[in-house]
Amino acid sequence: MVCPHQCRLRDGQHGLCYVRRNKGGKLWLLSYGRVSGCAVDPVEKKPLYHFLPGTPTLSLGGIGCNLSCRFCQNWAISKPNDDQALTESIAPTELARVARVMQCPSVSFTYNEPVVALEFVADAARACREAGLRTIAVTNGYIVGDARAEFFAQMDAANVDLKSFKDEFYRKLCGARLAPVLETLQFIRHQTKVWLEITNLLIPGENDSPAEIEALSRWIVHELGGDVPVHFSAFFPAFRLTDHPVTPSSTLVRARDIAGHNGIRFVYLGNTNHTEGQTTRCASCGTALIERDRMKMLRNHLTKDGSCPRCGTICPGVFH
């Protein structure tokens, strides 16, 4: 039997894409329902700043990824040599039950790339929705065709990691291409009701030039609109890219200024201690709407309908 994920390995050759049939004859991965980690996180950690701010989300991850990023922060589970990190198993309905017990209004598929476990993630997301819970994907967006449609049909929110606006960067540092990620962003924004936010990790000397930030932010405004929040995040040396320095705060602030100048209304700074870079302000009058300290919401000044208390402008997002 050949793996349905086209990995070209057959039964018994490895434990991740080894498949079997259930009683109904359906193919299942042996990693189905097995997780490497499960924890309650603030939703701001995903990061999502305009989706149920200040609430906890039950987060879980498995192993594996469809990219090969040299700078991966979670390489131990995204590029493991075996499946030993899959220490627990959970059924979709049990996941929903645990989320409700932990008083989490949402469940996040995160830590590693959830797309590689589409079968389980889709079933788990359906069970969560049936239990009245929201679902979140933290993803690299590298998925196409029917799989893309099926995956995001089960999600209420997504943070997509747009790693660079250069195809060369994707080929050299990620073993992938840029175009499918851009297509995914357009698909989410224009063909789904999924709340979308974007993260861009700025690596010194690789994707942090003013010209690239200009091109990236202009594309976002033109193709997705200025209301899509963008998080510029600081890089820390990891995995196979330890010869690059930590991203200076000045680089993050410069990216924020460029993106704002080009029309992105909500620009945030991550992996750094920058209070203003974590504050949501009204796009019309500049009033502070949501104040944060890193991944913790301090104050939420939005009215019940999600508008500015000063001028009444609606803040885009999902706040209830």
C-alpha positions in Angstrom: 0.0 0.0 0.0 1.4 3.4 -1.0 1.1 6.4 1.4 -1.8 8.7 0.3 0.5 11.7 0.9 2.7 10.7 -2.0 5.8 10.3 0.2 6.8 7.2 -2.0 7.4 5.1 1.1 5.4 1.9 1.6 4.0 0.1 4.7 6.5 -0.6 7.4 9.2 1.8 6.1 8.5 4.5 8.7 5.9 5.3 11.3 4.5 8.7 10.3 2.8 8.0 7.0 2.2 4.3 7.6 -1.5 3.7 6.9 -4.1 1.2 7.7 -7.8 0.8 7.0 -10.5 1.1 9.5 -13.6 -1.1 9.6 -15.3 1.1 7.0 -12.4 0.7 4.6 -11.2 4.3 5.0 -7.4 4.9 5.1 -6.0 6.4 8.3 -2.6 7.6 9.3 -1.2 5.8 12.3 -0.4 9.3 13.7 -4.1 10.2 13.6 -5.1 11.7 16.9 -1.6 11.5 18.4 -0.2 14.8 19.7 3.1 16.1 20.9 1.8 18.8 23.1 -1.5 20.3 24.5 -1.7 23.4 26.6 -3.9 26.4 27.4 -2.4 29.5 25.8 -3.6 33.1 25.5 -5.0 33.6 22.0 -2.5 36.5 21.7 0.3 33.9 21.5 -0.9 32.5 18.1 -0.6 35.6 17.5 -4.2 36.8 17.0 -4.9 40.3 18.3 -8.4 40.8 16.7 -9.9 37.4 17.5 -11.5 36.9 20.9 -8.8 39.0 22.6 -8.0 38.2 26.2 -9.4 34.7 26.1 -7.6 31.3 26.5 -7.3 28.9 23.7 -6.7 25.1 24.0 -3.6 24.6 21.8 -2.4 21.3 20.4 0.2 20.1 18.0 1.6 17.0 16.4 4.8 16.5 14.5 6.0 17.2 11.0 5.9 20.0 8.5 5.7 20.4 4.7 8.4 23.0 4.6 12.1 22.7 5.6 12.8 26.1 7.1 16.4 26.5 8.2 15.3 28.9 11.0 12.5 26.8 12.5 11.8 27.6 16.1 10.0 24.3 16.8 12.4 22.1 14.8 12.3 19.3 17.5 8.7 18.5 16.5 8.6 19.8 13.0 11.6 17.7 11.8 11.8 14.7 14.1 13.7 11.6 13.3 10.8 9.4 14.6 7.4 9.6 16.2 8.6 9.5 19.9 7.3 13.1 20.5 3.8 11.8 19.9 3.3 11.0 23.6 -0.5 11.3 23.9 -3.7 10.4 21.9 -7.0 12.2 21.8 -10.2 11.7 20.0 -11.9 14.7 18.3 -14.9 14.7 20.7 -12.6 14.4 23.7 -10.6 17.4 22.5 -13.8 19.4 22.4 -14.8 18.2 25.9 -11.4 19.1 27.4 -11.6 22.6 25.8 -15.0 23.2 27.5 -13.8 21.9 30.8 -10.8 24.2 30.6 -13.2 27.1 29.7 -11.5 27.8 26.4 -13.8 29.3 23.8 -11.5 28.2 21.0 -9.1 25.4 20.0 -5.9 26.1 18.1 -4.0 23.8 15.8 -0.5 25.0 16.3 3.1 24.3 17.4 3.8 22.3 14.2 2.2 22.7 10.8 -1.4 21.5 11.1 -1.9 21.0 7.3 0.2 17.7 7.5 -2.4 16.2 9.8 -5.4 17.4 7.8 -7.5 14.3 8.4 -7.4 14.6 12.1 -7.5 18.4 12.2 -10.6 18.5 10.1 -12.4 15.9 12.2 -11.3 17.6 15.4 -12.4 21.0 14.2 -15.8 19.7 13.2 -16.3 18.2 16.7 -15.2 21.5 18.3 -17.7 23.5 16.2 -20.5 21.1 17.1 -19.6 21.8 20.7 -19.9 25.6 20.2 -16.2 26.3 20.1 -14.2 28.4 17.6 -11.3 26.9 15.7 -7.9 28.4 14.9 -5.1 27.4 12.5 -1.5 28.6 12.9 -0.1 27.7 9.5 2.5 28.4 6.8 -0.3 28.5 4.2 1.5 26.0 1.9 -1.5 24.1 0.7 -3.4 24.0 -2.6 -6.6 22.9 -4.3 -9.3 20.8 -2.6 -7.1 20.3 0.4 -6.9 24.0 1.0 -10.7 24.4 0.7 -11.4 21.5 3.0 -8.9 22.7 5.6 -10.1 26.3 5.9 -13.7 25.3 5.7 -13.3 24.0 9.3 -11.5 27.1 10.7 -12.8 30.3 12.2 -9.5 32.1 12.3 -6.0 31.7 10.9 -2.6 33.3 11.4 -0.6 32.6 8.2 3.2 32.9 8.4 4.2 34.8 5.3 7.9 34.2 5.6 9.1 36.5 2.9 7.9 38.3 -0.2 10.8 36.8 -2.3 10.5 33.4 -4.0 14.3 33.1 -3.7 14.0 33.2 0.1 11.4 30.4 0.1 13.5 28.2 -2.2 16.8 28.8 -0.3 15.7 28.8 3.3 12.3 26.9 3.2 12.5 24.4 0.4 9.3 25.8 -1.0 7.8 28.5 -3.3 6.1 31.8 -2.5 3.2 31.6 -4.9 1.1 29.0 -3.1 1.3 31.0 0.1 0.0 34.1 -1.6 -2.8 32.2 -3.2 -3.8 30.8 0.2 -3.9 34.3 1.6 -6.2 35.4 -1.2 -8.3 32.4 -0.8 -8.8 32.9 2.9 -9.6 36.6 2.5 -12.0 36.4 -0.5 -13.5 32.9 -0.5 -14.0 32.2 3.2 -15.3 33.8 6.4 -12.1 32.9 8.3 -10.6 35.8 10.3 -7.1 36.4 8.9 -3.9 37.7 10.5 -0.4 37.5 9.1 3.0 37.1 10.7 6.3 38.0 9.1 9.5 36.9 10.9 12.2 39.4 10.0 15.6 37.8 9.7 18.6 40.2 9.4 20.1 40.2 6.0 17.5 37.9 4.5 14.0 39.4 4.3 14.2 42.7 6.3 15.1 45.2 3.7 12.9 48.3 3.3 12.3 47.4 -0.3 10.9 44.0 0.6 8.7 45.4 3.4 7.4 48.0 0.9 6.6 45.3 -1.7 5.0 43.0 0.9 2.8 45.7 2.5 1.7 47.1 -0.8 0.6 43.6 -1.9 -1.3 43.0 1.3 -3.2 46.3 0.9 -3.9 45.8 -2.8 -4.9 42.1 -2.6 -6.2 41.6 0.9 -7.1 45.1 2.2 -5.7 47.3 4.9 -7.7 45.8 7.7 -5.7 42.5 7.8 -3.5 42.8 10.9 0.2 42.2 10.3 2.7 41.0 13.0 6.4 41.7 12.4 8.3 39.4 14.6 11.9 39.4 15.8 14.1 36.5 14.8 16.3 34.6 17.3 19.0 32.2 16.1 17.7 28.6 15.9 18.1 25.2 14.2 20.3 25.6 11.2 20.4 29.4 11.1 22.5 30.3 14.1 24.9 32.5 12.3 22.4 35.4 12.0 22.0 38.0 14.8 18.8 38.7 16.7 16.5 41.2 14.9 17.2 44.7 16.2 14.2 46.6 17.6 14.9 49.4 15.1 14.3 47.0 12.2 10.9 46.1 13.6 9.9 49.7 14.1 11.0 50.6 10.6 8.9 47.8 9.2 5.9 49.0 11.2 6.3 52.5 9.9 6.6 51.3 6.3 3.6 49.1 6.5 1.5 51.8 8.2 2.6 54.3 5.5 1.4 51.9 2.8 -2.0 51.6 4.3 -2.0 48.6 6.7 -4.1 49.9 9.6 -3.1 47.4 12.3 0.6 46.6 12.5 2.1 44.8 15.5 5.5 43.9 16.8 6.3 40.4 18.2 9.1 38.8 20.2 10.0 42.2 21.6 9.0 44.4 24.4 7.4 47.3 22.6 4.2 48.6 24.3 3.0 50.7 21.4 3.8 47.9 18.9 1.3 45.7 20.8 -1.5 48.3 21.2 -4.6 48.3 19.0 -5.6 51.8 18.1 -8.6 53.1 16.3 -7.9 53.5 12.6 -9.9 56.8 12.6 -9.0 58.8 15.7 -6.0 56.9 17.2 -7.6 56.1 20.5 -6.1 53.1 22.3 -8.7 50.3 22.0 -6.8 47.3 23.4 -3.7 47.5 25.5 -1.3 44.6 25.9 1.9 43.5 27.6 3.5 41.0 25.2 1.0 38.1 25.2 -1.3 39.5 27.9 -4.3 41.8 27.3 -4.3 44.5 30.0 -7.3 46.6 29.0 -10.0 46.4 26.4 -11.8 49.7 25.7 -14.0 48.5 22.8 -17.7 48.9 23.1 -19.9 45.8 23.1 -20.4 46.0 19.3 -16.6 46.3 18.8 -16.4 50.0 18.1 -14.2 52.8 19.3 -15.7 54.5 22.5 -14.5 57.9 21.3 -15.6 58.2 17.6 -17.7 55.0 17.1 -15.6 53.5 14.3 -15.9 49.7 14.1 -12.7 47.9 14.7 -12.4 44.9 12.3 -12.2 41.5 14.1 -14.2 39.0 16.1 -14.6 40.3 19.6 -17.5 38.3 21.1 
